[in-house]
Amino acid sequence: MTEQSLEGAGDAAVPMAPIQRPTVLDAHAWAPMPSHLSLTPEKRISLYDDVQWEEFVLEWATTLSYQQVMRSGGAHDHGVDVAGFASATGFDGPWDCYQCKHYGKALLPSDAYPEIVKVIVGTLSGHYTWPRSYRFAAPHGVGTTLAGVIHSPTKLKSELAKAITKDKSTLAPQLGRYSLETVLAFIADIDFSIFGTVELHELVEAHASTRWHAARFGVELPTRPAPPEPSTDPTDEEQRYIAQLLQAYSERHGNTFTAPDATEHEHVGAHFLRQRVAFYSAEALRVFARDSVPEGTFAALQQDILDGVIDTHDFGHADGLQRLVEVTKAAQGLAITSNGLLPVLAVRDRTGICHQLANEDKLRWCHAAPE
């Protein structure tokens, strides 16, 4: 769901603003910083603008048990900055609202009450159902006065009603076509225990488990697990690059190779095993990247290696095996400087990525395609 347009009651309904998924940071534009040069996440967050803060909260929300999380900030967001959907029915089912306020101070009742009125009017207008949970997310938290009511549904209802009904209330114009009596009756009947806060330390701690954390804050990547050993028999995922390997061996040695033949062969057996180890290492790096860095980082690394070896690949070679050896040697010597995976990139990953590219026929060792 990239855009939500929920029609409400009568002419008062306004379509929801476009809703955005977690941002994809530029895979080439970041790298872990030396620890003595990097600011803490809290310090970096203090320099954020409103949009960056909402994006950070959106990324954090992916750590929670939602089917989908989305950001909605804009002129017609109806008080929903970040939404977490507990079911495929989106706003029609259970959902949680996160109101993001990047202020230089703790929040006051005057900061919170207009947002609560927005969600009341949004519900009355049919833009969404009443949220299951509503949390204010602010770097400096909430002040003493707001803290005294936000965690007490009874007090919050009473204080909000007073703020709406007082003379020259700034909240009354927000009610739109809904009468004061309608809104007060709604407040009296609806569940106000949904309101609360999420603290900065909670956000940062949970965000550390997301794939965006290292890129956003320039911190070290998590420890990379050791790759698995190759299986005894090649898997389905290995068939294409292994077919290319066997074709190159056959071209060099003049006989038709199978995988068992290559494994036992006195001249190519060790080479064949090294290529499989390298492929498994690159595949493990792909999985690590999926969980530890922004989407596109591993693909960018593959593209850098393809760009760096393609001229070597296209030059004339005596046979397919020589082309393979020269291409993997070129990959091992490439000066890649801008990818966030560099701190955990091993030499054999570069060779393995060449075989991943061969799996996709972006590299081919022999002129004729393997059967």
Phi, psi and omega per residue, in radians:
M1 nan 1.799 -3.115
T2 -1.669 -0.280 3.084
E3 -2.579 2.411 -3.112
Q4 -2.022 2.232 3.066
S5 -2.273 1.633 -3.087
L6 -1.784 2.005 -3.132
E7 -1.317 2.355 -3.118
G8 -1.775 -2.732 -3.075
A9 -1.533 2.128 3.020
G10 1.186 -2.774 -3.060
D11 -1.319 -0.180 -3.058
A12 -1.345 -0.242 -3.064
A13 -1.220 2.328 3.072
V14 -2.139 2.319 -3.116
P15 -0.991 2.518 3.052
M16 -1.095 2.599 3.061
A17 -1.160 2.749 3.085
P18 -0.943 2.436 -3.094
I19 -1.879 2.325 -3.004
Q20 -1.949 2.511 3.024
R21 -1.414 3.032 3.078
P22 -0.947 2.449 -3.080
T23 -1.196 2.658 3.037
V24 -1.814 1.877 3.122
L25 -1.225 2.598 -3.130
D26 -1.075 2.081 -3.069
A27 -1.117 -0.367 -3.135
H28 -1.631 -0.153 -2.889
A29 -1.757 0.208 -3.104
W30 -2.562 2.750 3.024
A31 -2.777 2.607 3.103
P32 -0.983 2.428 3.135
M33 -1.626 2.581 2.984
P34 -0.967 2.441 -3.010
S35 -1.013 -0.554 -3.103
H36 -1.346 -0.184 3.133
L37 -1.799 -0.305 -3.005
S38 -1.542 2.497 3.017
L39 -1.402 2.691 3.045
T40 -1.163 2.730 3.077
P41 -0.944 -0.687 -3.129
E42 -1.085 -0.709 3.130
K43 -1.169 -0.741 3.113
R44 -1.096 -0.736 -3.137
I45 -1.074 -0.590 3.135
S46 -1.107 -0.335 -3.137
L47 -1.691 -0.029 -3.110
Y48 -1.168 2.729 2.887
D49 -1.677 -3.113 -3.065
D50 -1.077 -0.703 -3.102
V51 -1.165 -0.781 3.125
Q52 -1.071 -0.667 3.127
W53 -1.135 -0.762 3.106
E54 -1.105 -0.689 3.110
E55 -1.107 -0.703 3.113
F56 -1.100 -0.787 3.128
V57 -1.114 -0.669 3.090
L58 -1.048 -0.794 3.114
E59 -1.090 -0.743 3.101
W60 -1.034 -0.683 -3.073
A61 -1.137 -0.338 3.095
T62 -1.201 -0.256 3.113
T63 -1.393 -0.176 -3.096
L64 -1.626 2.970 -3.022
S65 -1.504 1.255 3.115
Y66 -2.028 2.639 2.987
Q67 -1.306 -0.518 3.141
Q68 -2.775 2.510 3.029
V69 -2.177 2.506 -3.085
M70 -2.548 2.668 3.070
R71 -1.910 2.420 -3.002
S72 -2.186 0.015 -2.974
G73 -0.802 2.420 -3.138
G74 2.782 -3.125 -3.055
A75 -1.123 -0.513 -3.087
H76 -2.056 0.719 -3.124
D77 -1.463 -0.146 3.125
H78 0.936 0.659 3.054
G79 1.445 0.198 -3.134
V80 -1.952 1.862 3.062
D81 -1.494 -0.904 3.103
V82 -2.284 2.319 3.134
A83 -2.102 2.423 3.028
G84 -2.037 2.084 -3.067
F85 -1.720 2.199 -3.132
A86 -1.503 -0.133 3.139
S87 -2.572 2.997 -3.135
A88 -1.249 -0.156 -3.122
T89 -1.478 0.015 3.039
G90 1.051 -2.229 -3.101
F91 -1.195 -0.254 3.109
D92 -1.421 -0.305 -3.140
G93 -1.936 -2.868 3.113
P94 -1.126 2.272 3.113
W95 -2.612 2.740 -3.131
D96 -2.065 2.516 -3.105
C97 -1.973 2.359 3.055
Y98 -2.116 2.030 -3.133
Q99 -1.698 2.030 -3.016
C100 -1.725 2.164 -3.131
K101 -2.265 1.793 3.137
H102 -1.671 1.417 3.130
Y103 -1.849 2.815 3.115
G104 -1.497 0.195 -3.121
K105 -2.594 2.981 3.077
A106 -1.193 2.628 -3.090
L107 -1.276 2.512 3.083
L108 -1.858 2.885 3.025
P109 -0.962 -0.613 3.137
S110 -1.180 -0.334 3.049
D111 -1.468 -0.613 -3.022
A112 -1.516 -0.693 -3.018
Y113 -1.057 -0.715 3.103
P114 -1.070 -0.582 3.127
E115 -1.244 -0.641 3.100
I116 -1.166 -0.680 3.082
V117 -1.093 -0.672 3.118
K118 -1.023 -0.748 -3.095
V119 -1.273 -0.508 3.047
I120 -1.138 -0.864 -3.129
V121 -1.154 -0.674 3.111
G122 -1.070 -0.652 3.105
T123 -1.252 -0.797 3.106
L124 -1.029 -0.606 -3.105
S125 -1.400 -0.147 3.114
G126 1.465 0.262 3.102
H127 -1.223 -0.466 3.105
Y128 -2.866 2.943 3.013
T129 -1.441 2.848 3.104
W130 -1.049 2.229 -3.062
P131 -1.129 2.677 3.077
R132 -1.247 -0.584 3.138
S133 -2.590 2.541 3.123
Y134 -2.389 2.059 -3.084
R135 -2.183 2.339 2.986
F136 -1.469 2.270 3.094
A137 -2.047 1.921 -3.097
A138 -2.421 2.357 -3.099
P139 -0.972 -0.581 -3.112
H140 -1.784 0.185 3.082
G141 1.198 -2.708 3.137
V142 -1.999 2.619 3.119
G143 -1.302 3.052 -3.067
T144 -1.044 -0.759 -3.092
T145 -1.126 -0.832 -3.141
L146 -1.175 -0.677 3.119
A147 -1.050 -0.524 -3.111
G148 -1.237 -0.311 -3.118
V149 -2.048 -0.475 -3.001
I150 -1.133 -0.483 -3.125
H151 -1.737 0.199 3.081
S152 -2.213 1.741 -3.087
P153 -0.936 -0.689 -3.126
T154 -1.132 -0.855 3.129
K155 -1.099 -0.709 -3.106
L156 -1.116 -0.754 3.092
K157 -1.043 -0.797 -3.098
S158 -1.120 -0.824 -3.095
E159 -1.195 -0.643 3.112
L160 -1.167 -0.735 3.111
A161 -1.062 -0.723 3.097
K162 -1.086 -0.747 -3.105
A163 -1.148 -0.575 -3.139
I164 -1.313 -0.630 -3.008
T165 -1.623 -0.141 -3.103
K166 -1.213 2.782 3.134
D167 -1.026 2.423 3.114
K168 0.971 0.673 3.122
S169 -1.127 2.315 3.071
T170 -1.372 -0.186 -3.135
L171 -1.509 -0.519 -3.066
A172 -0.972 -0.711 3.132
P173 -1.115 -0.343 -3.141
Q174 -1.272 -0.253 -3.051
L175 -1.277 -0.283 3.090
G176 1.064 -2.219 -3.080
R177 -1.452 -0.004 -3.105
Y178 -1.590 2.311 -3.122
S179 -1.235 2.763 3.100
L180 -1.023 -0.711 -3.129
E181 -1.091 -0.699 3.137
T182 -1.106 -0.763 -3.101
V183 -1.205 -0.733 3.139
L184 -1.138 -0.661 3.100
A185 -1.144 -0.677 3.109
F186 -1.100 -0.793 3.129
I187 -1.044 -0.718 -3.102
A188 -1.136 -0.582 -3.020
D189 -1.648 -0.436 -2.983
I190 -1.496 2.753 -3.126
D191 -1.336 1.988 3.118
F192 -1.709 0.083 3.086
S193 -1.303 -0.094 3.130
I194 -1.223 -0.370 -2.996
F195 -1.448 2.483 3.128
G196 -3.068 -2.826 -3.097
T197 -2.345 2.781 2.936
V198 -2.167 2.232 -2.994
E199 -1.517 2.724 -3.078
L200 -1.033 -0.746 -3.105
H201 -1.126 -0.556 3.074
E202 -1.174 -0.737 3.141
L203 -1.089 -0.859 -3.082
V204 -1.146 -0.750 -3.107
E205 -1.082 -0.791 -3.141
A206 -1.272 -0.630 3.138
H207 -1.067 -0.460 -3.139
A208 -1.063 -0.339 -3.140
S209 -1.594 0.018 -3.105
T210 -1.602 2.876 3.132
R211 -1.309 -0.152 -3.116
W212 -1.653 -0.202 -2.929
H213 -1.108 -0.879 -3.087
A214 -1.084 -0.717 -3.134
A215 -1.202 -0.724 -3.083
R216 -1.202 -0.641 -3.029
F217 -1.969 0.032 3.084
G218 1.136 0.473 -3.118
V219 -1.651 2.977 -3.117
E220 -1.133 2.585 3.054
L221 -1.228 2.720 3.032
P222 -1.112 2.843 3.117
T223 -1.103 2.312 -3.134
R224 -1.490 2.207 3.104
P225 -1.144 2.716 3.064
A226 -1.156 2.459 3.121
P227 -1.247 2.714 3.104
P228 -1.266 2.792 3.052
E229 -1.364 2.604 3.092
P230 -1.047 2.525 3.086
S231 -1.194 2.766 3.122
T232 -1.037 -0.823 3.086
D233 -1.824 2.321 3.115
P234 -0.940 2.450 -3.132
T235 -1.432 3.001 3.100
D236 -1.039 -0.615 -3.099
E237 -1.209 -0.267 -3.098
E238 -1.689 -0.135 -2.909
Q239 -1.050 -0.690 -3.026
R240 -1.237 -0.860 -3.102
Y241 -1.212 -0.556 3.100
I242 -1.195 -0.665 3.068
A243 -1.040 -0.679 3.100
Q244 -1.185 -0.714 3.080
L245 -1.047 -0.851 -3.097
L246 -1.095 -0.627 3.101
Q247 -1.134 -0.700 3.123
A248 -1.163 -0.703 3.089
Y249 -1.113 -0.736 -3.127
S250 -1.124 -0.703 3.132
E251 -1.110 -0.661 -3.128
R252 -1.281 -0.773 -2.965
H253 -1.771 -0.056 2.981
G254 1.362 0.238 3.054
N255 -2.411 2.792 -3.092
T256 -1.409 2.199 -3.112
F257 -1.791 2.478 2.850
T258 -1.906 2.981 3.128
A259 -1.040 -0.778 3.081
P260 -1.074 -0.642 3.102
D261 -1.079 -0.817 -3.112
A262 -1.103 -0.671 -3.121
T263 -1.078 -0.645 -3.059
E264 -1.660 -0.153 -3.023
H265 -1.221 2.394 -3.057
E266 -1.167 -0.498 -3.087
H267 -1.661 -0.590 -3.052
V268 -1.947 -0.126 -3.066
G269 -0.993 -0.850 -3.122
A270 -1.163 -0.693 3.117
H271 -1.107 -0.751 3.138
F272 -1.047 -0.762 3.134
L273 -1.129 -0.724 3.134
R274 -1.071 -0.666 -3.130
Q275 -1.166 -0.676 3.125
R276 -1.207 -0.708 3.079
V277 -1.046 -0.745 3.136
A278 -1.124 -0.718 3.127
F279 -1.099 -0.778 3.124
Y280 -1.092 -0.650 3.119
S281 -1.146 -0.753 3.122
A282 -1.157 -0.650 3.094
E283 -1.160 -0.659 3.075
A284 -1.133 -0.632 3.088
L285 -1.152 -0.645 3.092
R286 -1.052 -0.771 3.120
V287 -1.142 -0.760 3.099
F288 -1.031 -0.757 -3.141
A289 -1.105 -0.659 3.141
R290 -1.004 -0.613 -3.056
D291 -1.733 -0.216 -2.922
S292 -2.147 -0.266 -3.099
V293 -2.408 2.823 -3.118
P294 -1.040 2.640 3.077
E295 -0.952 2.388 3.119
G296 1.744 -0.264 -3.098
T297 -1.154 -0.807 -3.134
F298 -1.197 -0.709 3.106
A299 -1.065 -0.645 3.100
A300 -1.136 -0.665 3.091
L301 -1.127 -0.775 3.078
Q302 -1.022 -0.736 -3.130
Q303 -1.164 -0.681 3.093
D304 -1.045 -0.748 -3.136
I305 -1.195 -0.741 3.086
L306 -1.035 -0.810 3.133
D307 -1.069 -0.598 -3.075
G308 -1.382 -0.366 -3.072
V309 -1.930 -0.164 -2.955
I310 -1.130 -0.602 3.102
D311 -1.161 -0.740 3.063
T312 -1.055 -0.739 3.131
H313 -1.037 -0.698 -3.021
D314 -1.466 -0.239 3.091
F315 -1.171 2.802 3.094
G316 -1.225 2.428 3.108
H317 -2.362 2.708 -3.105
A318 -1.068 -0.662 3.115
D319 -2.815 3.132 -3.073
G320 -1.130 -0.615 -3.122
L321 -1.178 -0.661 3.083
Q322 -1.137 -0.705 3.108
R323 -1.055 -0.785 3.133
L324 -1.033 -0.821 -3.107
V325 -1.112 -0.736 -3.118
E326 -1.218 -0.650 3.131
V327 -1.179 -0.802 -3.130
T328 -1.167 -0.595 3.064
K329 -1.113 -0.722 3.100
A330 -1.110 -0.701 3.129
A331 -1.092 -0.696 -3.117
Q332 -1.158 -0.469 -3.100
G333 -1.716 0.054 -3.104
L334 -1.120 2.427 3.072
A335 -1.630 1.490 3.100
I336 -1.644 2.183 -2.999
T337 -2.121 -0.163 -2.923
S338 -2.114 0.200 -3.089
N339 -1.772 2.419 -3.073
G340 -1.168 -0.245 3.127
L341 -1.517 -0.063 -3.069
L342 -0.965 -0.669 -3.121
P343 -1.086 -0.353 -3.121
V344 -2.029 0.164 -3.091
L345 -1.427 2.141 3.102
A346 -1.715 2.774 3.128
V347 -1.004 -0.742 -3.098
R348 -1.209 -0.378 3.039
D349 -1.084 -0.662 -3.130
R350 -1.120 -0.739 3.068
T351 -1.120 -0.764 3.142
G352 -1.079 -0.636 3.113
I353 -1.144 -0.604 3.053
C354 -1.040 -0.687 3.124
H355 -1.290 -0.545 3.002
Q356 -1.068 -0.728 3.114
L357 -1.170 -0.625 3.061
A358 -1.166 -0.590 3.080
N359 -1.053 -0.498 -3.123
E360 -1.740 0.140 -3.121
D361 1.067 0.403 3.020
K362 -1.430 -0.374 2.966
L363 -2.197 2.483 3.133
R364 -2.451 2.198 -3.026
W365 -1.378 -0.670 3.125
C366 -1.896 2.710 -3.091
H367 -1.130 -0.732 3.129
A368 -1.485 2.488 3.099
A369 -1.203 2.461 3.107
P370 -1.144 2.589 3.140
E371 -1.287 nan nan
